[in-house]
Amino acid sequence: MKARVTVTLKNGVLDPQGKAIVGALGSLGFDGVGSVRQGKVFDVELDTTDRSKAEANLKAMCEKLLANTVIEDYSVAID
């Protein structure tokens, strides 16, 4: 079973990397970019066919390692 975990900064958390990307895009001639928020994507392959077990394991992975839940949100999509 394959899953994609997307981790993004919570609203209100400053994103200096996103701000730097906006500046770089402007210097490359891409005008009109108001803001960019950067994040992380994890593609995870699980050795199970039990969807509920996979969801529980992925949530635990996010809570313990993949996301800093103080400043980041995460979402899980299972194929």
N, CA, C and O atoms as a CHARMM CRD file, in Angstrom:
* protein
*
  316
    1    1 MET  N      0.84800  -1.16400   0.00000 PROA 1      0.00000
    2    1 MET  CA     0.00000   0.00000   0.00000 PROA 1      0.00000
    3    1 MET  C      0.89800   1.23200   0.00000 PROA 1      0.00000
    4    1 MET  O      1.88200   1.29300   0.73700 PROA 1      0.00000
    5    2 LYS  N      0.55200   2.21200  -0.83200 PROA 2      0.00000
    6    2 LYS  CA     1.34800   3.43600  -0.92600 PROA 2      0.00000
    7    2 LYS  C      0.58000   4.59600  -0.32000 PROA 2      0.00000
    8    2 LYS  O     -0.64500   4.67900  -0.41600 PROA 2      0.00000
    9    3 ALA  N      1.33300   5.48700   0.30400 PROA 3      0.00000
   10    3 ALA  CA     0.73500   6.66600   0.91300 PROA 3      0.00000
   11    3 ALA  C      1.62200   7.86900   0.67300 PROA 3      0.00000
   12    3 ALA  O      2.83400   7.74500   0.49300 PROA 3      0.00000
   13    4 ARG  N      1.00400   9.02300   0.67500 PROA 4      0.00000
   14    4 ARG  CA     1.74600  10.28400   0.58000 PROA 4      0.00000
   15    4 ARG  C      1.37800  11.12100   1.79600 PROA 4      0.00000
   16    4 ARG  O      0.20500  11.37900   2.06500 PROA 4      0.00000
   17    5 VAL  N      2.41100  11.54000   2.52700 PROA 5      0.00000
   18    5 VAL  CA     2.24500  12.39900   3.69100 PROA 5      0.00000
   19    5 VAL  C      2.75200  13.78800   3.29400 PROA 5      0.00000
   20    5 VAL  O      3.88800  13.93600   2.84500 PROA 5      0.00000
   21    6 THR  N      1.90200  14.79800   3.46200 PROA 6      0.00000
   22    6 THR  CA     2.27900  16.17600   3.16000 PROA 6      0.00000
   23    6 THR  C      2.31800  16.95100   4.46800 PROA 6      0.00000
   24    6 THR  O      1.35100  16.96800   5.22900 PROA 6      0.00000
   25    7 VAL  N      3.45700  17.59200   4.71200 PROA 7      0.00000
   26    7 VAL  CA     3.65800  18.34800   5.94300 PROA 7      0.00000
   27    7 VAL  C      3.84400  19.81800   5.57400 PROA 7      0.00000
   28    7 VAL  O      4.68500  20.15400   4.73900 PROA 7      0.00000
   29    8 THR  N      3.05800  20.68800   6.19900 PROA 8      0.00000
   30    8 THR  CA     3.15600  22.12000   5.94000 PROA 8      0.00000
   31    8 THR  C      3.17800  22.88200   7.26000 PROA 8      0.00000
   32    8 THR  O      2.71500  22.39400   8.29100 PROA 8      0.00000
   33    9 LEU  N      3.72200  24.07800   7.20000 PROA 9      0.00000
   34    9 LEU  CA     3.72800  24.92100   8.38900 PROA 9      0.00000
   35    9 LEU  C      2.30600  25.37200   8.70400 PROA 9      0.00000
   36    9 LEU  O      1.51300  25.63500   7.79900 PROA 9      0.00000
   37   10 LYS  N      1.99600  25.45800   9.97900 PROA 10     0.00000
   38   10 LYS  CA     0.68100  25.94900  10.39200 PROA 10     0.00000
   39   10 LYS  C      0.53900  27.41500  10.00300 PROA 10     0.00000
   40   10 LYS  O      1.52500  28.14300   9.89800 PROA 10     0.00000
   41   11 ASN  N     -0.71600  27.83700   9.78900 PROA 11     0.00000
   42   11 ASN  CA    -0.97500  29.24700   9.51700 PROA 11     0.00000
   43   11 ASN  C     -0.48100  30.06800  10.70100 PROA 11     0.00000
   44   11 ASN  O     -0.67100  29.68700  11.85600 PROA 11     0.00000
   45   12 GLY  N      0.14900  31.18600  10.40500 PROA 12     0.00000
   46   12 GLY  CA     0.66800  32.05100  11.46000 PROA 12     0.00000
   47   12 GLY  C      2.12000  31.79000  11.80500 PROA 12     0.00000
   48   12 GLY  O      2.75200  32.61700  12.46200 PROA 12     0.00000
   49   13 VAL  N      2.66800  30.65200  11.37400 PROA 13     0.00000
   50   13 VAL  CA     4.07900  30.36200  11.61600 PROA 13     0.00000
   51   13 VAL  C      4.88500  30.99300  10.48300 PROA 13     0.00000
   52   13 VAL  O      4.59800  30.76500   9.30700 PROA 13     0.00000
   53   14 LEU  N      5.88700  31.78200  10.84100 PROA 14     0.00000
   54   14 LEU  CA     6.71600  32.43300   9.82800 PROA 14     0.00000
   55   14 LEU  C      7.42700  31.38900   8.97300 PROA 14     0.00000
   56   14 LEU  O      7.86200  30.34800   9.46600 PROA 14     0.00000
   57   15 ASP  N      7.53500  31.69300   7.67700 PROA 15     0.00000
   58   15 ASP  CA     8.15800  30.77300   6.72500 PROA 15     0.00000
   59   15 ASP  C      9.28800  31.49700   5.99200 PROA 15     0.00000
   60   15 ASP  O      9.08800  31.97200   4.87400 PROA 15     0.00000
   61   16 PRO  N     10.47700  31.58900   6.60700 PROA 16     0.00000
   62   16 PRO  CA    11.57900  32.31400   5.96400 PROA 16     0.00000
   63   16 PRO  C     12.01600  31.68900   4.64100 PROA 16     0.00000
   64   16 PRO  O     12.43600  32.40500   3.73200 PROA 16     0.00000
   65   17 GLN  N     11.92400  30.38100   4.52000 PROA 17     0.00000
   66   17 GLN  CA    12.29200  29.73600   3.26000 PROA 17     0.00000
   67   17 GLN  C     11.29700  30.11300   2.16100 PROA 17     0.00000
   68   17 GLN  O     11.69500  30.36200   1.02300 PROA 17     0.00000
   69   18 GLY  N     10.02900  30.15400   2.49100 PROA 18     0.00000
   70   18 GLY  CA     9.02700  30.57800   1.52700 PROA 18     0.00000
   71   18 GLY  C      9.25900  32.00800   1.08200 PROA 18     0.00000
   72   18 GLY  O      9.11300  32.32800  -0.09800 PROA 18     0.00000
   73   19 LYS  N      9.62200  32.87300   2.02500 PROA 19     0.00000
   74   19 LYS  CA     9.91600  34.27700   1.71300 PROA 19     0.00000
   75   19 LYS  C     11.12600  34.37500   0.78100 PROA 19     0.00000
   76   19 LYS  O     11.12600  35.17900  -0.15200 PROA 19     0.00000
   77   20 ALA  N     12.15100  33.56300   1.02800 PROA 20     0.00000
   78   20 ALA  CA    13.33500  33.55200   0.16400 PROA 20     0.00000
   79   20 ALA  C     12.97700  33.07300  -1.23900 PROA 20     0.00000
   80   20 ALA  O     13.51700  33.57700  -2.22300 PROA 20     0.00000
   81   21 ILE  N     12.07700  32.11100  -1.33600 PROA 21     0.00000
   82   21 ILE  CA    11.65000  31.60700  -2.64200 PROA 21     0.00000
   83   21 ILE  C     10.92200  32.70100  -3.41900 PROA 21     0.00000
   84   21 ILE  O     11.13000  32.84600  -4.62400 PROA 21     0.00000
   85   22 VAL  N     10.07600  33.46800  -2.74600 PROA 22     0.00000
   86   22 VAL  CA     9.38700  34.58200  -3.40100 PROA 22     0.00000
   87   22 VAL  C     10.40400  35.56100  -3.97700 PROA 22     0.00000
   88   22 VAL  O     10.26400  36.01800  -5.11200 PROA 22     0.00000
   89   23 GLY  N     11.42200  35.87600  -3.19200 PROA 23     0.00000
   90   23 GLY  CA    12.47100  36.79000  -3.66300 PROA 23     0.00000
   91   23 GLY  C     13.22400  36.22800  -4.85900 PROA 23     0.00000
   92   23 GLY  O     13.50400  36.94900  -5.81800 PROA 23     0.00000
   93   24 ALA  N     13.55400  34.93900  -4.80200 PROA 24     0.00000
   94   24 ALA  CA    14.27400  34.30100  -5.90600 PROA 24     0.00000
   95   24 ALA  C     13.42000  34.25800  -7.16700 PROA 24     0.00000
   96   24 ALA  O     13.92700  34.48700  -8.26500 PROA 24     0.00000
   97   25 LEU  N     12.13100  33.96700  -7.02200 PROA 25     0.00000
   98   25 LEU  CA    11.24000  33.94900  -8.18400 PROA 25     0.00000
   99   25 LEU  C     11.16300  35.32900  -8.82200 PROA 25     0.00000
  100   25 LEU  O     11.17200  35.45300 -10.04700 PROA 25     0.00000
  101   26 GLY  N     11.08800  36.36700  -7.99000 PROA 26     0.00000
  102   26 GLY  CA    11.06300  37.73800  -8.50200 PROA 26     0.00000
  103   26 GLY  C     12.32600  38.07500  -9.27000 PROA 26     0.00000
  104   26 GLY  O     12.26800  38.71000 -10.32400 PROA 26     0.00000
  105   27 SER  N     13.47500  37.65200  -8.74500 PROA 27     0.00000
  106   27 SER  CA    14.74000  37.94400  -9.42700 PROA 27     0.00000
  107   27 SER  C     14.88700  37.14500 -10.72000 PROA 27     0.00000
  108   27 SER  O     15.68300  37.51000 -11.58500 PROA 27     0.00000
  109   28 LEU  N     14.13500  36.07400 -10.85800 PROA 28     0.00000
  110   28 LEU  CA    14.13600  35.28900 -12.09900 PROA 28     0.00000
  111   28 LEU  C     13.09000  35.77900 -13.10600 PROA 28     0.00000
  112   28 LEU  O     12.92700  35.20500 -14.18300 PROA 28     0.00000
  113   29 GLY  N     12.38800  36.84500 -12.73300 PROA 29     0.00000
  114   29 GLY  CA    11.43200  37.43600 -13.65200 PROA 29     0.00000
  115   29 GLY  C     10.00200  36.97000 -13.47200 PROA 29     0.00000
  116   29 GLY  O      9.14400  37.30500 -14.28800 PROA 29     0.00000
  117   30 PHE  N      9.72200  36.21600 -12.44100 PROA 30     0.00000
  118   30 PHE  CA     8.36100  35.76000 -12.16900 PROA 30     0.00000
  119   30 PHE  C      7.68500  36.75800 -11.23100 PROA 30     0.00000
  120   30 PHE  O      7.67100  36.58000 -10.01300 PROA 30     0.00000
  121   31 ASP  N      7.12500  37.81200 -11.82800 PROA 31     0.00000
  122   31 ASP  CA     6.47800  38.85000 -11.04500 PROA 31     0.00000
  123   31 ASP  C      5.07400  38.41500 -10.64700 PROA 31     0.00000
  124   31 ASP  O      4.49000  37.52800 -11.27000 PROA 31     0.00000
  125   32 GLY  N      4.54100  39.03800  -9.61900 PROA 32     0.00000
  126   32 GLY  CA     3.17200  38.78500  -9.22500 PROA 32     0.00000
  127   32 GLY  C      2.99000  37.62300  -8.27000 PROA 32     0.00000
  128   32 GLY  O      1.85700  37.21600  -8.01200 PROA 32     0.00000
  129   33 VAL  N      4.07200  37.07900  -7.73900 PROA 33     0.00000
  130   33 VAL  CA     3.95200  36.00800  -6.74900 PROA 33     0.00000
  131   33 VAL  C      3.81100  36.67300  -5.38500 PROA 33     0.00000
  132   33 VAL  O      4.74600  37.30400  -4.89300 PROA 33     0.00000
  133   34 GLY  N      2.64300  36.52800  -4.78400 PROA 34     0.00000
  134   34 GLY  CA     2.37600  37.19100  -3.51100 PROA 34     0.00000
  135   34 GLY  C      3.04900  36.51300  -2.33400 PROA 34     0.00000
  136   34 GLY  O      3.63000  37.17800  -1.47600 PROA 34     0.00000
  137   35 SER  N      2.97000  35.18700  -2.29100 PROA 35     0.00000
  138   35 SER  CA     3.59300  34.46200  -1.19100 PROA 35     0.00000
  139   35 SER  C      3.79200  33.00600  -1.59100 PROA 35     0.00000
  140   35 SER  O      3.13700  32.49100  -2.49700 PROA 35     0.00000
  141   36 VAL  N      4.70700  32.36800  -0.89100 PROA 36     0.00000
  142   36 VAL  CA     4.98400  30.94200  -1.06500 PROA 36     0.00000
  143   36 VAL  C      5.10200  30.34300   0.32600 PROA 36     0.00000
  144   36 VAL  O      5.74600  30.92100   1.20200 PROA 36     0.00000
  145   37 ARG  N      4.49000  29.19500   0.53200 PROA 37     0.00000
  146   37 ARG  CA     4.66300  28.42900   1.76200 PROA 37     0.00000
  147   37 ARG  C      5.30800  27.11200   1.36200 PROA 37     0.00000
  148   37 ARG  O      4.77900  26.39700   0.51000 PROA 37     0.00000
  149   38 GLN  N      6.41700  26.78900   1.95100 PROA 38     0.00000
  150   38 GLN  CA     7.11100  25.55300   1.61600 PROA 38     0.00000
  151   38 GLN  C      6.70500  24.45100   2.57500 PROA 38     0.00000
  152   38 GLN  O      6.21300  24.71100   3.67300 PROA 38     0.00000
  153   39 GLY  N      6.91800  23.22600   2.14700 PROA 39     0.00000
  154   39 GLY  CA     6.56900  22.07700   2.98300 PROA 39     0.00000
  155   39 GLY  C      7.41000  20.86700   2.61600 PROA 39     0.00000
  156   39 GLY  O      8.42500  20.98000   1.92800 PROA 39     0.00000
  157   40 LYS  N      6.97200  19.71200   3.08600 PROA 40     0.00000
  158   40 LYS  CA     7.68100  18.45800   2.82600 PROA 40     0.00000
  159   40 LYS  C      6.67400  17.41900   2.36300 PROA 40     0.00000
  160   40 LYS  O      5.51300  17.43500   2.77300 PROA 40     0.00000
  161   41 VAL  N      7.13000  16.51800   1.50500 PROA 41     0.00000
  162   41 VAL  CA     6.29500  15.40700   1.04700 PROA 41     0.00000
  163   41 VAL  C      7.06900  14.11900   1.27100 PROA 41     0.00000
  164   41 VAL  O      8.24500  14.01900   0.91900 PROA 41     0.00000
  165   42 PHE  N      6.39300  13.12600   1.86500 PROA 42     0.00000
  166   42 PHE  CA     6.97700  11.80900   2.08500 PROA 42     0.00000
  167   42 PHE  C      6.12000  10.78200   1.35900 PROA 42     0.00000
  168   42 PHE  O      4.91300  10.70500   1.59000 PROA 42     0.00000
  169   43 ASP  N      6.73400   9.99600   0.48700 PROA 43     0.00000
  170   43 ASP  CA     6.05700   8.86800  -0.14300 PROA 43     0.00000
  171   43 ASP  C      6.45200   7.62100   0.63700 PROA 43     0.00000
  172   43 ASP  O      7.63000   7.27100   0.71000 PROA 43     0.00000
  173   44 VAL  N      5.46500   6.95600   1.21600 PROA 44     0.00000
  174   44 VAL  CA     5.71000   5.82500   2.10400 PROA 44     0.00000
  175   44 VAL  C      5.02900   4.58800   1.52400 PROA 44     0.00000
  176   44 VAL  O      3.85300   4.62500   1.16200 PROA 44     0.00000
  177   45 GLU  N      5.78300   3.49800   1.44000 PROA 45     0.00000
  178   45 GLU  CA     5.20100   2.23400   1.00200 PROA 45     0.00000
  179   45 GLU  C      5.09600   1.31900   2.21200 PROA 45     0.00000
  180   45 GLU  O      6.08300   1.06100   2.90100 PROA 45     0.00000
  181   46 LEU  N      3.88600   0.83500   2.45800 PROA 46     0.00000
  182   46 LEU  CA     3.61900  -0.00200   3.62900 PROA 46     0.00000
  183   46 LEU  C      3.32500  -1.43200   3.20500 PROA 46     0.00000
  184   46 LEU  O      2.68900  -1.66400   2.17700 PROA 46     0.00000
  185   47 ASP  N      3.78900  -2.38600   3.99800 PROA 47     0.00000
  186   47 ASP  CA     3.55300  -3.80600   3.72800 PROA 47     0.00000
  187   47 ASP  C      2.28700  -4.27300   4.43400 PROA 47     0.00000
  188   47 ASP  O      2.33500  -5.13800   5.30900 PROA 47     0.00000
  189   48 THR  N      1.16000  -3.69700   4.04800 PROA 48     0.00000
  190   48 THR  CA    -0.12200  -4.09800   4.61800 PROA 48     0.00000
  191   48 THR  C     -1.22700  -3.81500   3.60500 PROA 48     0.00000
  192   48 THR  O     -1.07700  -2.96000   2.73200 PROA 48     0.00000
  193   49 THR  N     -2.31600  -4.52700   3.72900 PROA 49     0.00000
  194   49 THR  CA    -3.49200  -4.23900   2.90800 PROA 49     0.00000
  195   49 THR  C     -4.63700  -3.72600   3.77700 PROA 49     0.00000
  196   49 THR  O     -5.72400  -3.43900   3.27700 PROA 49     0.00000
  197   50 ASP  N     -4.38700  -3.61400   5.06800 PROA 50     0.00000
  198   50 ASP  CA    -5.38300  -3.14300   6.03400 PROA 50     0.00000
  199   50 ASP  C     -5.33300  -1.62100   6.09600 PROA 50     0.00000
  200   50 ASP  O     -4.42200  -1.04300   6.69000 PROA 50     0.00000
  201   51 ARG  N     -6.31200  -0.98300   5.48300 PROA 51     0.00000
  202   51 ARG  CA    -6.32400   0.47400   5.37300 PROA 51     0.00000
  203   51 ARG  C     -6.35700   1.17100   6.73900 PROA 51     0.00000
  204   51 ARG  O     -5.64700   2.15600   6.94300 PROA 51     0.00000
  205   52 SER  N     -7.16100   0.68000   7.66100 PROA 52     0.00000
  206   52 SER  CA    -7.25800   1.32600   8.97200 PROA 52     0.00000
  207   52 SER  C     -5.94400   1.19900   9.74700 PROA 52     0.00000
  208   52 SER  O     -5.54000   2.12700  10.44700 PROA 52     0.00000
  209   53 LYS  N     -5.28300   0.05100   9.62000 PROA 53     0.00000
  210   53 LYS  CA    -3.97000  -0.11800  10.26200 PROA 53     0.00000
  211   53 LYS  C     -2.95000   0.82100   9.63900 PROA 53     0.00000
  212   53 LYS  O     -2.13700   1.42000  10.34200 PROA 53     0.00000
  213   54 ALA  N     -2.99600   0.94800   8.30900 PROA 54     0.00000
  214   54 ALA  CA    -2.07600   1.85400   7.61400 PROA 54     0.00000
  215   54 ALA  C     -2.29400   3.29000   8.07200 PROA 54     0.00000
  216   54 ALA  O     -1.32700   4.00200   8.34200 PROA 54     0.00000
  217   55 GLU  N     -3.54900   3.72700   8.16600 PROA 55     0.00000
  218   55 GLU  CA    -3.84800   5.09000   8.60400 PROA 55     0.00000
  219   55 GLU  C     -3.33300   5.33100  10.02200 PROA 55     0.00000
  220   55 GLU  O     -2.75500   6.38000  10.30600 PROA 55     0.00000
  221   56 ALA  N     -3.54100   4.36900  10.90000 PROA 56     0.00000
  222   56 ALA  CA    -3.07600   4.50800  12.28100 PROA 56     0.00000
  223   56 ALA  C     -1.55400   4.57900  12.33800 PROA 56     0.00000
  224   56 ALA  O     -0.99600   5.39900  13.06700 PROA 56     0.00000
  225   57 ASN  N     -0.88400   3.72500  11.57500 PROA 57     0.00000
  226   57 ASN  CA     0.58100   3.73300  11.56300 PROA 57     0.00000
  227   57 ASN  C      1.12700   5.04000  10.99500 PROA 57     0.00000
  228   57 ASN  O      2.09100   5.59600  11.52200 PROA 57     0.00000
  229   58 LEU  N      0.51400   5.52500   9.92700 PROA 58     0.00000
  230   58 LEU  CA     0.97500   6.77500   9.32300 PROA 58     0.00000
  231   58 LEU  C      0.77400   7.94800  10.27500 PROA 58     0.00000
  232   58 LEU  O      1.63800   8.82000  10.37400 PROA 58     0.00000
  233   59 LYS  N     -0.34700   7.97700  10.97100 PROA 59     0.00000
  234   59 LYS  CA    -0.58100   9.04200  11.94800 PROA 59     0.00000
  235   59 LYS  C      0.48500   8.99000  13.04300 PROA 59     0.00000
  236   59 LYS  O      1.01800  10.02500  13.44400 PROA 59     0.00000
  237   60 ALA  N      0.79400   7.79100  13.52200 PROA 60     0.00000
  238   60 ALA  CA     1.82500   7.64500  14.55700 PROA 60     0.00000
  239   60 ALA  C      3.18900   8.09000  14.03700 PROA 60     0.00000
  240   60 ALA  O      3.95400   8.72500  14.76200 PROA 60     0.00000
  241   61 MET  N      3.49500   7.75700  12.77800 PROA 61     0.00000
  242   61 MET  CA     4.77100   8.18800  12.17900 PROA 61     0.00000
  243   61 MET  C      4.86600   9.71500  12.14900 PROA 61     0.00000
  244   61 MET  O      5.90800  10.29100  12.46000 PROA 61     0.00000
  245   62 CYS  N      3.76600  10.35200  11.77000 PROA 62     0.00000
  246   62 CYS  CA     3.74800  11.81700  11.70800 PROA 62     0.00000
  247   62 CYS  C      3.90800  12.42400  13.09400 PROA 62     0.00000
  248   62 CYS  O      4.67900  13.36500  13.28300 PROA 62     0.00000
  249   63 GLU  N      3.18200  11.88700  14.05400 PROA 63     0.00000
  250   63 GLU  CA     3.21800  12.43000  15.41200 PROA 63     0.00000
  251   63 GLU  C      4.59200  12.26200  16.06700 PROA 63     0.00000
  252   63 GLU  O      5.01200  13.09900  16.86600 PROA 63     0.00000
  253   64 LYS  N      5.29100  11.17000  15.72200 PROA 64     0.00000
  254   64 LYS  CA     6.55900  10.86500  16.37800 PROA 64     0.00000
  255   64 LYS  C      7.78800  11.34600  15.62400 PROA 64     0.00000
  256   64 LYS  O      8.82100  11.60400  16.24200 PROA 64     0.00000
  257   65 LEU  N      7.70400  11.47600  14.27800 PROA 65     0.00000
  258   65 LEU  CA     8.92300  11.77600  13.53000 PROA 65     0.00000
  259   65 LEU  C      8.73100  12.72500  12.35600 PROA 65     0.00000
  260   65 LEU  O      9.47000  13.70200  12.23200 PROA 65     0.00000
  261   66 LEU  N      7.77000  12.46500  11.50600 PROA 66     0.00000
  262   66 LEU  CA     7.71100  13.17600  10.23000 PROA 66     0.00000
  263   66 LEU  C      7.29700  14.63500  10.35100 PROA 66     0.00000
  264   66 LEU  O      7.70000  15.45200   9.52400 PROA 66     0.00000
  265   67 ALA  N      6.51300  14.98000  11.34600 PROA 67     0.00000
  266   67 ALA  CA     6.04900  16.35200  11.51500 PROA 67     0.00000
  267   67 ALA  C      6.32900  16.85100  12.92600 PROA 67     0.00000
  268   67 ALA  O      6.22700  16.10300  13.89800 PROA 67     0.00000
  269   68 ASN  N      6.68000  18.11600  13.01900 PROA 68     0.00000
  270   68 ASN  CA     6.77500  18.77900  14.31600 PROA 68     0.00000
  271   68 ASN  C      5.39900  19.39500  14.55900 PROA 68     0.00000
  272   68 ASN  O      5.11500  20.49600  14.08800 PROA 68     0.00000
  273   69 THR  N      4.55800  18.69200  15.28400 PROA 69     0.00000
  274   69 THR  CA     3.15600  19.07700  15.39600 PROA 69     0.00000
  275   69 THR  C      2.93100  20.38300  16.16500 PROA 69     0.00000
  276   69 THR  O      1.80700  20.88300  16.21100 PROA 69     0.00000
  277   70 VAL  N      3.96900  20.93000  16.75900 PROA 70     0.00000
  278   70 VAL  CA     3.84600  22.23400  17.40500 PROA 70     0.00000
  279   70 VAL  C      3.69300  23.31800  16.34000 PROA 70     0.00000
  280   70 VAL  O      2.91300  24.25500  16.51200 PROA 70     0.00000
  281   71 ILE  N      4.44100  23.19100  15.23600 PROA 71     0.00000
  282   71 ILE  CA     4.42700  24.22600  14.19600 PROA 71     0.00000
  283   71 ILE  C      3.98500  23.73200  12.82900 PROA 71     0.00000
  284   71 ILE  O      3.86000  24.52700  11.89800 PROA 71     0.00000
  285   72 GLU  N      3.74300  22.42300  12.69000 PROA 72     0.00000
  286   72 GLU  CA     3.39100  21.87200  11.38800 PROA 72     0.00000
  287   72 GLU  C      2.08300  21.08000  11.43100 PROA 72     0.00000
  288   72 GLU  O      1.75000  20.43900  12.42800 PROA 72     0.00000
  289   73 ASP  N      1.36300  21.14700  10.32700 PROA 73     0.00000
  290   73 ASP  CA     0.19700  20.28500  10.09300 PROA 73     0.00000
  291   73 ASP  C      0.60000  19.20200   9.11300 PROA 73     0.00000
  292   73 ASP  O      1.59200  19.34600   8.39900 PROA 73     0.00000
  293   74 TYR  N     -0.16000  18.12100   9.07300 PROA 74     0.00000
  294   74 TYR  CA     0.11800  17.07500   8.09900 PROA 74     0.00000
  295   74 TYR  C     -1.18000  16.51000   7.57900 PROA 74     0.00000
  296   74 TYR  O     -2.22000  16.57900   8.23300 PROA 74     0.00000
  297   75 SER  N     -1.09900  15.94700   6.38400 PROA 75     0.00000
  298   75 SER  CA    -2.23800  15.23100   5.80700 PROA 75     0.00000
  299   75 SER  C     -1.70900  13.94400   5.18600 PROA 75     0.00000
  300   75 SER  O     -0.56400  13.87300   4.73800 PROA 75     0.00000
  301   76 VAL  N     -2.56300  12.93800   5.17200 PROA 76     0.00000
  302   76 VAL  CA    -2.19000  11.62200   4.67000 PROA 76     0.00000
  303   76 VAL  C     -3.16300  11.23300   3.55200 PROA 76     0.00000
  304   76 VAL  O     -4.38000  11.33600   3.70600 PROA 76     0.00000
  305   77 ALA  N     -2.60900  10.79200   2.44100 PROA 77     0.00000
  306   77 ALA  CA    -3.42500  10.26800   1.33600 PROA 77     0.00000
  307   77 ALA  C     -2.93200   8.86800   1.02600 PROA 77     0.00000
  308   77 ALA  O     -1.74800   8.65900   0.76200 PROA 77     0.00000
  309   78 ILE  N     -3.84800   7.91100   1.06000 PROA 78     0.00000
  310   78 ILE  CA    -3.48800   6.51200   0.79700 PROA 78     0.00000
  311   78 ILE  C     -4.05800   6.10000  -0.55600 PROA 78     0.00000
  312   78 ILE  O     -5.23200   6.32100  -0.85300 PROA 78     0.00000
  313   79 ASP  N     -3.19200   5.49500  -1.36500 PROA 79     0.00000
  314   79 ASP  CA    -3.62300   5.00700  -2.69200 PROA 79     0.00000
  315   79 ASP  C     -4.19000   3.61600  -2.57900 PROA 79     0.00000
  316   79 ASP  O     -4.60500   3.03500  -3.58100 PROA 79     0.00000
